[in-house]
Amino acid sequence: MSGVLGGFAALGAVIAVGWVVGRTGVLGAGAPTILSRLSFFVATPALLFLTLGEADTHAVLSAGLVGTAGSAVVTALLFAGLARWRWRLPAAQLTTGALSSAYVNAGNLGIPVSVYILGDAAYVAPVLLFQVLVMAPVGLAVLAGSRAGGGAPSWRTLLLQPLRTPVVIGCALGLLLAASGLELPDQVLEPIRLIAALAVPAALVAYGMTLHGAPRPAAGALAGQVWLAVVLKNLVMPAIAYALGRWGAGLDGVELLAVTVTSALPTAQNVFVYAATYDRGTLLARDVILLSTVLSVPVLVGVALLLG
């Protein structure tokens, strides 16, 4: 459990550095946007290329996918349906809220959680692959299409948008590398590794900078949307994952624990980067990430104690 808390502490420390940088103004007012775009357009595609290039793509078809993918889809649809009914939000804002409710921090926190609670980092593979192969392309297509068209994107825009999205391109190239079985020489991989190493710290520093001078989380007109997403993320999504894993896929023991734990992870910083890049629901994503991260600690500990 100390490793899990250490993972949270590391994320918090980098975010705190971003807050200090934002407070001092040393990088200027436009730095959060620049860092977010650097992470999104340059570093994250490189990171995903390396991650999927070494991944076992068959893991995404494991029985645990019933719980992890099913809970993510159901939770995202719950937010979209409730938020559309209550606030009449447009498609782009619904997409950011849905991702905030269901897109878990599988990379930065999922790996240490899998190692220290489950004993094997491989348990996080299904949710990681599902997110980068399905959730991210669909969400980014809607976000990019709405900004480009100024209104509701057409089906043609949605279908073609992934082909122009750097994150999706990085995923596709990584999968091609994994399927080919080729091993690239270190001379080729080393510069990609250096660029990929920017992805997480750049996103966290940018996120921390946006917290300086910001109102308290879940304040004002966005309060209802933020708390809806937080409740869905921290409580409803792991409950759905448990139900689908136990009664849908017939899982028990560590497999059922893995499905529930990975679904209880907080919202990923990627959602903030996506929202900031396309300027759609940035404040919503920021507040949900902060609150879901804080509240996920007791939830993860409780799940581990009850099912472990």
C-alpha positions as CSV (number, residue, x, y, z in Angstrom):
1,M,0.0,0.0,0.0
2,S,2.9,2.3,0.6
3,G,3.8,2.1,-3.1
4,V,0.3,3.2,-4.1
5,L,0.5,6.2,-1.7
6,G,3.9,6.9,-3.1
7,G,2.5,7.1,-6.6
8,F,-0.1,9.6,-5.4
9,A,2.6,11.6,-3.6
10,A,4.8,11.7,-6.8
11,L,1.9,13.1,-8.9
12,G,1.0,15.6,-6.2
13,A,4.6,16.8,-6.0
14,V,4.8,17.5,-9.7
15,I,1.4,19.3,-9.7
16,A,2.7,21.4,-6.8
17,V,5.7,22.4,-8.8
18,G,3.3,23.5,-11.6
19,W,1.3,25.6,-9.1
20,V,4.5,27.3,-7.9
21,V,5.6,28.0,-11.5
22,G,2.1,29.4,-12.2
23,R,2.3,31.6,-9.1
24,T,5.7,33.0,-10.0
25,G,4.6,33.7,-13.6
26,V,8.1,32.7,-14.8
27,L,6.7,31.0,-17.9
28,G,4.1,33.5,-18.8
29,A,0.3,33.4,-19.0
30,G,0.2,31.1,-22.0
31,A,2.4,28.4,-20.6
32,P,-0.3,26.0,-19.5
33,T,-1.7,25.9,-23.1
34,I,1.7,25.5,-24.6
35,L,2.7,22.7,-22.2
36,S,-0.6,20.9,-22.8
37,R,-0.2,21.1,-26.6
38,L,3.4,19.9,-26.3
39,S,2.2,16.9,-24.3
40,F,-0.7,16.2,-26.6
41,F,0.8,16.7,-30.1
42,V,4.4,15.6,-29.5
43,A,5.2,13.7,-26.3
44,T,2.0,11.6,-25.7
45,P,2.0,10.1,-29.2
46,A,5.7,9.0,-28.7
47,L,4.8,7.5,-25.3
48,L,1.9,5.6,-26.7
49,F,4.0,4.4,-29.6
50,L,6.5,2.9,-27.1
51,T,3.8,1.5,-24.8
52,L,1.8,-0.3,-27.5
53,G,4.9,-1.3,-29.4
54,E,5.8,-3.6,-26.5
55,A,2.2,-4.5,-25.5
56,D,0.4,-7.8,-25.8
57,T,-2.6,-6.7,-27.8
58,H,-4.4,-10.0,-27.0
59,A,-4.7,-8.7,-23.4
60,V,-7.5,-6.3,-24.5
61,L,-9.6,-9.4,-25.2
62,S,-9.3,-10.9,-21.8
63,A,-12.3,-11.7,-19.6
64,G,-11.6,-8.7,-17.5
65,L,-12.5,-6.5,-20.4
66,V,-16.1,-7.2,-19.7
67,G,-15.8,-5.4,-16.4
68,T,-13.3,-2.7,-17.3
69,A,-14.6,-1.7,-20.7
70,G,-18.3,-2.3,-19.8
71,S,-18.1,-0.1,-16.7
72,A,-16.4,2.6,-18.7
73,V,-18.9,2.6,-21.4
74,V,-21.9,2.5,-19.1
75,T,-20.5,5.2,-16.8
76,A,-19.8,7.5,-19.8
77,L,-23.2,7.0,-21.2
78,L,-24.7,7.7,-17.7
79,F,-23.0,11.1,-17.6
80,A,-23.9,11.9,-21.1
81,G,-27.5,11.0,-20.6
82,L,-28.0,12.7,-17.3
83,A,-26.0,15.9,-18.2
84,R,-27.9,16.2,-21.5
85,W,-31.2,15.9,-19.7
86,R,-30.3,18.3,-16.8
87,W,-28.1,20.9,-18.5
88,R,-28.7,20.5,-22.3
89,L,-24.9,20.5,-22.9
90,P,-23.5,20.3,-26.5
91,A,-21.7,17.3,-27.7
92,A,-18.2,18.5,-27.0
93,Q,-18.9,19.3,-23.3
94,L,-20.7,16.1,-22.9
95,T,-17.7,14.3,-24.3
96,T,-15.3,15.9,-21.8
97,G,-17.6,15.1,-18.9
98,A,-18.1,11.5,-20.1
99,L,-14.3,11.1,-20.3
100,S,-13.9,12.7,-16.9
101,S,-16.3,10.2,-15.5
102,A,-14.8,7.0,-17.1
103,Y,-11.2,7.5,-18.3
104,V,-9.0,6.2,-15.5
105,N,-5.4,7.0,-14.7
106,A,-4.2,3.6,-15.9
107,G,-0.6,4.7,-16.7
108,N,0.7,6.9,-13.8
109,L,-1.3,5.3,-11.0
110,G,-2.6,2.1,-12.6
111,I,0.8,0.4,-12.8
112,P,1.8,1.0,-9.1
113,V,-1.7,0.1,-8.0
114,S,-1.5,-3.1,-10.0
115,V,1.9,-4.0,-8.6
116,Y,1.3,-3.2,-5.0
117,I,-2.3,-4.3,-4.6
118,L,-2.6,-7.0,-7.3
119,G,1.0,-8.2,-7.5
120,D,1.2,-7.9,-11.3
121,A,1.3,-4.8,-13.6
122,A,-0.2,-6.8,-16.4
123,Y,-3.7,-6.5,-14.8
124,V,-3.8,-2.8,-16.0
125,A,-3.2,-3.8,-19.6
126,P,-6.9,-4.3,-20.7
127,V,-8.1,-1.0,-19.5
128,L,-5.0,0.8,-20.8
129,L,-5.4,-0.7,-24.3
130,F,-9.2,-0.1,-24.4
131,Q,-8.8,3.5,-23.5
132,V,-6.1,4.3,-26.0
133,L,-7.7,2.2,-28.8
134,V,-11.4,3.0,-28.3
135,M,-12.2,5.7,-25.8
136,A,-9.5,8.3,-26.8
137,P,-10.1,8.1,-30.6
138,V,-13.9,8.4,-30.2
139,G,-13.6,11.3,-27.7
140,L,-11.0,13.2,-29.6
141,A,-13.0,12.8,-32.8
142,V,-15.9,14.6,-31.2
143,L,-13.8,17.3,-29.6
144,A,-11.8,18.0,-32.7
145,G,-14.8,17.9,-35.0
146,S,-16.8,20.3,-32.8
147,R,-14.0,22.9,-32.9
148,A,-13.3,22.6,-36.6
149,G,-16.9,22.9,-37.6
150,G,-18.1,25.4,-35.0
151,G,-21.2,23.2,-34.4
152,A,-22.3,19.6,-34.3
153,P,-19.7,17.5,-36.3
154,S,-20.9,15.5,-39.2
155,W,-20.5,11.7,-39.3
156,R,-17.9,12.1,-42.0
157,T,-15.9,14.4,-39.8
158,L,-16.1,12.0,-36.9
159,L,-15.0,9.1,-39.0
160,L,-12.0,10.8,-40.5
161,Q,-10.9,12.8,-37.5
162,P,-8.9,10.0,-35.9
163,L,-6.7,9.8,-39.0
164,R,-5.6,13.4,-38.2
165,T,-5.2,13.0,-34.4
166,P,-1.6,12.6,-33.2
167,V,-2.5,10.4,-30.2
168,V,-4.4,7.9,-32.4
169,I,-1.6,7.9,-35.0
170,G,0.9,7.1,-32.2
171,C,-1.3,4.2,-31.1
172,A,-1.7,2.9,-34.6
173,L,2.1,3.0,-35.3
174,G,2.7,1.2,-31.9
175,L,0.3,-1.5,-32.8
176,L,1.8,-2.0,-36.2
177,L,5.2,-2.4,-34.5
178,A,3.8,-4.9,-32.0
179,A,2.1,-6.9,-34.7
180,S,5.2,-7.0,-36.9
181,G,7.4,-8.4,-34.2
182,L,10.2,-6.0,-35.2
183,E,12.7,-4.8,-32.7
184,L,13.9,-1.3,-33.5
185,P,17.5,-0.4,-32.7
186,D,18.4,1.7,-29.7
187,Q,19.6,4.5,-32.0
188,V,16.0,4.8,-33.2
189,L,14.2,4.3,-29.9
190,E,16.4,6.6,-27.7
191,P,15.2,9.9,-29.2
192,I,11.6,8.7,-29.0
193,R,12.1,7.7,-25.4
194,L,13.5,11.2,-24.6
195,I,10.4,12.9,-26.2
196,A,8.0,10.4,-24.6
197,A,9.5,11.3,-21.1
198,L,8.0,14.8,-21.5
199,A,4.4,13.6,-21.7
200,V,3.5,13.0,-18.1
201,P,5.5,15.9,-16.4
202,A,4.4,18.4,-19.0
203,A,0.8,17.5,-18.5
204,L,1.1,17.6,-14.7
205,V,3.0,20.9,-14.6
206,A,0.4,22.5,-17.0
207,Y,-2.4,21.1,-14.7
208,G,-0.7,22.5,-11.6
209,M,-0.4,25.9,-13.2
210,T,-4.1,26.1,-13.9
211,L,-4.8,25.6,-10.2
212,H,-3.1,28.9,-9.3
213,G,-5.7,31.6,-8.7
214,A,-8.5,29.2,-9.6
215,P,-11.7,29.1,-7.5
216,R,-12.2,26.2,-5.2
217,P,-13.2,23.0,-7.1
218,A,-16.8,22.4,-8.0
219,A,-17.8,26.0,-7.4
220,G,-20.3,28.1,-9.4
221,A,-22.3,26.9,-12.4
222,L,-20.2,23.8,-13.0
223,A,-20.7,22.4,-9.5
224,G,-23.5,20.0,-10.5
225,Q,-21.6,18.7,-13.5
226,V,-18.4,18.2,-11.5
227,W,-20.0,16.3,-8.7
228,L,-22.0,14.1,-11.1
229,A,-18.7,13.1,-12.8
230,V,-16.9,12.6,-9.5
231,V,-19.6,10.4,-8.0
232,L,-19.8,8.4,-11.2
233,K,-16.0,8.0,-11.4
234,N,-15.3,7.2,-7.7
235,L,-18.4,5.2,-6.7
236,V,-20.6,4.1,-9.6
237,M,-17.9,3.0,-12.1
238,P,-16.2,0.5,-9.7
239,A,-19.5,-0.8,-8.5
240,I,-20.6,-1.5,-12.2
241,A,-17.2,-3.1,-12.9
242,Y,-17.6,-5.4,-9.9
243,A,-21.1,-6.4,-11.0
244,L,-20.1,-7.0,-14.6
245,G,-17.0,-8.8,-13.6
246,R,-18.7,-11.1,-11.0
247,W,-22.0,-11.8,-12.7
248,G,-21.3,-11.0,-16.3
249,A,-17.8,-12.6,-16.7
250,G,-17.9,-15.0,-13.8
251,L,-14.7,-13.6,-12.3
252,D,-13.6,-14.1,-8.7
253,G,-10.5,-13.8,-6.6
254,V,-7.7,-11.6,-7.8
255,E,-9.3,-11.2,-11.3
256,L,-12.4,-9.7,-9.8
257,L,-10.3,-7.5,-7.5
258,A,-8.3,-6.4,-10.5
259,V,-11.3,-5.3,-12.5
260,T,-12.8,-3.4,-9.5
261,V,-9.5,-1.7,-8.5
262,T,-8.6,-0.5,-12.0
263,S,-12.1,0.9,-12.4
264,A,-11.7,2.8,-9.1
265,L,-8.7,4.7,-10.3
266,P,-9.1,8.4,-10.5
267,T,-9.6,10.4,-13.7
268,A,-6.5,10.6,-15.9
269,Q,-4.6,13.8,-16.6
270,N,-5.0,12.9,-20.3
271,V,-8.6,14.2,-20.1
272,F,-7.4,17.6,-19.0
273,V,-4.9,17.7,-21.9
274,Y,-7.6,16.7,-24.4
275,A,-10.0,19.3,-23.1
276,A,-7.3,22.0,-23.0
277,T,-6.1,21.2,-26.4
278,Y,-9.5,21.7,-28.0
279,D,-10.8,24.2,-25.4
280,R,-13.8,22.2,-24.5
281,G,-14.7,21.7,-20.8
282,T,-11.3,22.5,-19.5
283,L,-12.5,23.6,-16.0
284,L,-14.8,20.6,-15.7
285,A,-11.9,18.2,-16.4
286,R,-9.5,20.1,-14.1
287,D,-11.9,19.9,-11.1
288,V,-13.0,16.3,-11.6
289,I,-9.3,15.2,-11.8
290,L,-8.5,17.0,-8.6
291,L,-11.5,15.7,-6.6
292,S,-11.5,12.2,-8.0
293,T,-7.8,11.8,-7.2
294,V,-8.2,12.9,-3.6
295,L,-11.3,10.7,-3.1
296,S,-9.9,7.7,-4.8
297,V,-7.5,7.0,-2.0
298,P,-10.1,5.8,0.5
299,V,-12.0,4.1,-2.2
300,L,-9.0,2.1,-3.4
301,V,-8.0,1.2,0.2
302,G,-11.6,0.1,0.9
303,V,-11.8,-2.0,-2.2
304,A,-8.5,-3.7,-1.4
305,L,-9.6,-4.4,2.2
306,L,-13.0,-5.8,1.2
307,L,-12.0,-7.9,-1.8
308,G,-8.3,-8.5,-1.3
